[in-house]
Amino acid sequence: MNQARRSSPFLAALALTAAFGLLGCAKQARNGPVDRSDVPLRIEELTKHIRVVQDGNYWGANSVYYVSEEAIFFLDATYLPQTAGRMIWKSMTQGYGEFQGVLISSYQVHRTGGLVAFHQQEIPVLSSVATENLIRQRWLAMDARMGLFSSWPHPPMPLISRTIRKSGTMFNGKVQVLMMPPGYAPGNLAFYFPEEKVLYAGSMLSIPLFYDEDVNLSELRRCIRILKKKDIRYIIAGHGDPIQGPDFLDRMDAYLIEYGRSR
């Protein structure tokens, strides 16, 4: 697919800096760049056990964690170790379960930048094989791009504790891990909570798409057809307003059709 016509969000951020001087301002639109690393996390209780995390730093990203008296685990790691550390601390105030791990949906920095905080707490980091390989191959370039933001602190490249090679349930059946076609990125994962009927797939489900250099439209639409087979009550979008209904998959599919026409 022709990527030359798509400008990266990092170049867009640089252009906004020059044109409007927006970077560094305390108040920003949710879908625009925010040159800060200290924006507080917003954590919302979606169900008894599922928490939705909104990281407002830089280009903004949503993630998830599960907390109970038996288990605590995380889906994605925010941009930075300090925000991930706050998320870990908050989870410990909400339940006494053992830390099970953090599952990574894709390799991009808004999913992996905070992983060092999990290593420091000896929480296992799990990803697909492709995600692990892409972190190693692209970390320096991703870090350099984020350096366009003056507040970016250049966290160290994260390491993966264990790789996931097939779909299946994890953490005593509390979550299903779904190996997806390479629609958003090679090795992207989706996660489904069967008891709560909640779906989360990182940036793969986002209107608009961010960090889209690897997008394969036909495969991404195939991902959506696969996810529609689940019995869904809530979808947690990867960016923007996080809590969506099952109709978000139909809206995402329609968005991808228009997205393809613009490329």
Protein Blocks (a to p, Z undefined) as FASTA:
>chain_A
ZZklpccfklmmmmmmmmnomgopabdcfkbccddfkbccddddfblmlccdddfehjop
addddddfkbccdedjbjbfklmmmmmmmmmmnoccdcfbdcdfbfbfklmmmmmmmmmn
opacdddfklmmmmmmmmmmmmmmmmmpmklgoiaddddfbdcfbdcdeehhlaccdddd
ffkbghiacdddfklopacehjmlccddehillpcfklmmmmmmmmmmpccfbdcdfbhj
fbdcfklmmmmmmmmmmmmmmZZ
